[in-house]
């Protein structure tokens, strides 16, 4: 009963920001703050809270990874960064050729001008479509995170980002090196080691290239052990998903 009441109070104090969509840089960001997160950091003089990076692609495995992260490893006064990186070859080719459909107002003579304007028009439509996709993904992740946090007593800060990039795994590794999080969590399709290498899976790539520990969540266990105890879960509510860990 006490746990349920605490969870109810924390849920009422959850703050969800508006989505900050940056069309030029092809990304959309939102934050979720639950409980007295910042006040706790100040009162405890925590300058560098524990941080976790989770890769989300909406696969079944990545959903299990999110449940496992929130239900098992996430701790009070920590920050969870959820990255949804979408591969975008067109964005890469346009910028490599010096064409920016969002800001470019240049014009050329003859057929070259017509072709450029046609290319810019098509790319502008693509940019608008990409933005809608990113906003949709951020909203979907927000709903999943809120539903899972309701089952816990956590006071945490969550940053959700959806972006387009020509080589997603390179971008994710760059983020990891820049942030140096406590742990990186990624889902896996459960492929064998050699098959994963041949297919160039993200999980295998991160395990080899990441500068910090990586936890690979394979899938949900068919039956959880009776002795299993998740400290984050509210005891009077249904627990979060268990998962196999590589």
C-alpha positions in Angstrom: 0.0 0.0 0.0 2.8 2.4 0.9 4.6 1.6 -2.4 1.4 2.2 -4.4 0.8 5.5 -2.7 4.3 6.6 -3.3 4.0 5.6 -7.0 0.8 7.6 -7.3 2.4 10.7 -5.8 5.4 10.4 -8.2 3.1 9.9 -11.2 1.3 13.1 -10.3 4.7 14.9 -10.3 5.8 13.6 -13.7 6.7 16.4 -16.1 6.7 15.8 -19.8 8.2 18.5 -22.0 7.0 19.5 -25.5 8.9 17.9 -28.4 11.7 20.1 -29.6 11.9 19.3 -33.4 15.0 20.5 -35.3 14.3 20.0 -39.0 17.8 21.2 -40.1 19.6 18.7 -37.9 17.1 16.0 -38.4 16.2 15.3 -34.8 13.4 15.5 -32.3 13.9 15.6 -28.5 11.7 15.4 -25.4 12.4 15.0 -21.7 10.5 13.3 -18.9 11.2 14.2 -15.3 9.6 12.1 -12.5 9.4 13.1 -8.9 11.8 15.6 -7.3 14.7 14.6 -9.6 16.6 17.9 -9.7 15.9 18.8 -6.1 17.3 15.5 -5.0 20.5 16.1 -7.0 21.0 19.5 -5.4 20.2 18.2 -1.8 22.6 15.3 -2.2 25.3 17.4 -4.1 25.3 14.9 -7.0 27.1 16.6 -9.8 27.5 13.6 -12.1 24.4 11.3 -11.8 24.6 7.8 -13.2 23.5 7.7 -16.8 22.3 4.9 -19.1 21.9 4.8 -22.9 19.3 2.6 -24.4 19.0 2.0 -28.2 15.3 1.7 -29.4 14.2 0.6 -32.8 10.7 -0.7 -31.7 11.6 -4.3 -32.3 10.4 -6.8 -29.8 13.9 -7.2 -28.3 14.3 -3.4 -27.9 11.0 -3.3 -26.0 12.2 -6.0 -23.7 15.4 -4.1 -23.2 13.5 -1.0 -22.1 11.4 -3.0 -19.7 14.5 -4.7 -18.3 16.4 -1.4 -18.0 13.6 0.4 -16.1 12.7 -2.6 -14.0 16.2 -3.7 -13.0 19.2 -1.4 -13.5 17.8 2.1 -13.5 18.3 3.8 -10.1 17.0 6.9 -8.3 18.6 10.2 -9.4 19.9 8.7 -12.6 19.4 9.8 -16.3 18.2 7.5 -19.1 18.9 8.5 -22.7 16.8 6.7 -25.2 18.1 6.9 -28.8 16.0 6.1 -31.8 18.4 6.5 -34.8 16.8 6.0 -38.3 19.0 5.4 -41.3 18.7 8.1 -44.0 20.8 7.8 -47.1 19.2 10.7 -48.8 20.1 13.1 -46.0 23.7 12.0 -46.4 23.9 12.3 -50.2 22.3 15.7 -50.2 24.7 17.2 -47.7 27.7 15.6 -49.2 26.8 17.3 -52.5 26.4 20.7 -50.7 22.6 20.9 -51.1 20.5 21.9 -48.1 16.8 21.9 -49.0 15.9 23.7 -45.8 18.1 26.8 -46.0 19.4 26.9 -49.6 18.0 29.7 -51.8 20.6 29.5 -54.5 19.5 29.3 -58.2 21.3 28.4 -61.4 20.5 29.1 -65.1 19.0 26.7 -67.6 18.3 23.1 -67.0 20.7 22.9 -64.0 18.5 25.4 -62.1 15.4 23.4 -62.9 17.0 20.1 -61.8 18.3 21.7 -58.6 14.8 23.2 -57.7 13.2 19.8 -58.5 15.7 18.1 -56.2 15.2 20.6 -53.4 11.4 20.3 -53.7 11.5 16.5 -53.4 14.0 16.7 -50.5 11.9 19.2 -48.7 9.0 16.8 -48.8 11.3 14.1 -47.6 12.4 16.3 -44.7 8.8 17.0 -43.7 8.0 13.2 -43.9 11.1 12.5 -41.8 10.1 15.0 -39.2 6.6 13.4 -38.8 8.3 10.0 -38.4 10.6 11.3 -35.7 7.8 13.1 -33.8 5.7 9.9 -34.0 8.5 7.8 -32.7 9.2 10.2 -29.8 5.5 10.1 -28.8 5.4 6.3 -29.0 8.5 5.9 -26.8 7.1 8.5 -24.3 4.0 6.4 -23.9 6.0 3.2 -23.3 8.3 4.9 -20.8 5.4 6.4 -18.8 3.5 3.1 -18.6 6.6 1.4 -17.3 7.6 4.1 -14.8 4.1 4.0 -13.3 5.1 0.5 -12.0 8.1 1.8 -10.1 9.2 4.1 -7.3 11.9 5.8 -9.4 12.7 9.5 -9.5 14.6 9.9 -12.7 15.2 12.1 -15.7 14.6 10.6 -19.2 15.8 12.1 -22.5 14.2 10.7 -25.6 15.7 11.5 -29.0 14.7 10.3 -32.5 17.0 11.3 -35.3 18.0 10.5 -38.9 21.6 9.6 -39.7 23.3 8.0 -42.7 25.2 5.5 -40.5 23.2 5.0 -37.2 25.7 2.7 -35.5 28.5 5.2 -36.0 26.3 8.0 -34.6 25.5 5.8 -31.5 29.1 5.0 -30.9 29.9 8.7 -31.1 27.2 9.5 -28.5 28.6 6.9 -26.2 32.1 8.2 -26.4 30.9 11.7 -25.8 28.7 10.9 -22.8 30.6 8.0 -21.2 27.4 6.5 -19.6 27.4 4.0 -16.8 25.9 1.3 -19.1 24.6 0.9 -22.7 21.6 -1.3 -23.1 20.6 -2.7 -26.5 18.3 -5.4 -27.8 19.3 -8.4 -29.9 17.4 -10.7 -32.2 19.1 -13.6 -30.6 21.3 -14.5 -33.6 24.3 -16.7 -33.1 27.6 -15.0 -32.8 28.9 -15.8 -36.3 25.5 -14.9 -37.9 25.4 -11.6 -36.0 28.9 -10.7 -37.3 28.0 -11.5 -40.9 24.8 -9.4 -40.7 26.6 -6.6 -39.0 24.2 -6.4 -36.1 24.1 -3.3 -33.9 24.6 -5.3 -30.7 27.8 -7.0 -32.0 29.1 -3.7 -33.3 28.5 -1.9 -30.0 30.1 -4.7 -28.0 33.2 -4.3 -30.1 33.4 -0.6 -30.4 31.8 0.8 -27.2 34.1 2.5 -24.7 31.7 1.5 -21.8 30.0 -1.8 -20.8 27.2 -3.0 -23.0 24.3 -5.1 -21.9 22.6 -7.1 -24.7 19.0 -8.1 -23.8 18.0 -11.1 -26.0 14.3 -11.9 -25.1 11.9 -12.4 -22.3 12.3 -15.5 -20.1 9.5 -18.0 -20.4 9.3 -18.3 -16.6 10.9 -16.0 -14.1 12.6 -17.5 -11.0 10.5 -17.3 -7.8 13.6 -15.8 -6.1 13.9 -13.0 -8.6 13.4 -9.6 -7.0 13.4 -6.2 -8.9 14.0 -3.4 -6.5 12.5 -0.8 -8.8 9.1 -2.4 -9.0 6.1 -1.4 -6.9 5.4 -4.6 -4.9 1.6 -4.4 -5.1 1.6 -4.0 -8.9 2.5 -6.4 -11.6 6.3 -6.5 -12.2 8.2 -5.5 -15.3 9.5 -8.0 -17.8 12.4 -10.3 -17.1 14.9 -10.9 -19.9 17.9 -12.9 -20.9 21.2 -11.1 -20.8 24.2 -11.8 -23.0 
